[in-house]
Amino acid sequence: AGGQGSRFMTARNAGSVIAGMTTLLHILDSSPQAIYWSYIELRARQLNIPCGSPEDMALVRLACLARVQDQKGFKALRQSWELLGLRERNTLVRHFLADGIDEHAFVCEFLPDCVAKARDNRHIGLPLLLEVLVNLIEHLQGVETKTSSEHQVKMISVNLSDMAEFIPIVQNRFIFSTCISRSKIKMEDCRWYLQMTSANWSRTHEPDSDTTTLAYGVKELLQRQKFMQEILATSRVDP
């Protein structure tokens, strides 16, 4: 019956849809890249977050994929991002800025589901998911290099539904952090499927040990220290 409104199309979600429709008004007089990045810029303005650098734009795109809707959500996303090293962040920036038209790009289907489920799993969290995403991107690039003669395409869709099902039930940070090494890529033309394989599924219920927890605590501290050192090194170089 009417009168109850929509479960999804709330006032907040409607802003994203209106922004998309606004940018599509220029579909006949602008390039696909210009239309897409103007939408990302509009979303940045709606969230009141910076979009002046390539890293900012990559973060805004990640925020859209992570369904961030306010400053609090973006702050948590930014904190997870800053736990990564410089190499990892550069890998993600290149990935999220690639357009699939002039540059090779991977479209990670079901990534929003992976983000949501990683947040809800106390053994994983968003920082670890980003680390695994870096591993996945590097693995996909290696596979693409080996098969480049067979697939002359700019954009490849990668189905992550199997990972999205794996994330809620894995109980060990180490198992998840190394899961890409035990996964396989199934190829069907321009669509690839990440398969977690039995080598991962059989280890979902291995509990986190004190040693694993301690090791990741130390790792996060080292990553924070490395990030601060990178900032200091950059500040010395800048005039």
Secondary structure, 3 states (H helix, E strand, C coil): CCCCCCCCCCHHHHHHHHHHHHHHCCCCCCCHHHHHHHHHHHHHHHHCCCCCCHHHHHHHHHHHHCCCCCHHHHHHHHHHHHCCCHHHHHHHHHHHHCCCCCCCEEEEECHHHHHHHHHHCCCCHHHHHHHHHHHHHHHHHHHHHHCCCCCCCCEEEEECHHHHHHCCCCCCHHHHHCHHHHCEEEEECCEEEEECHHHHHCCCCCCCCHHHHHHHHHHHHHHHHHHHHHHHHHHHHCC
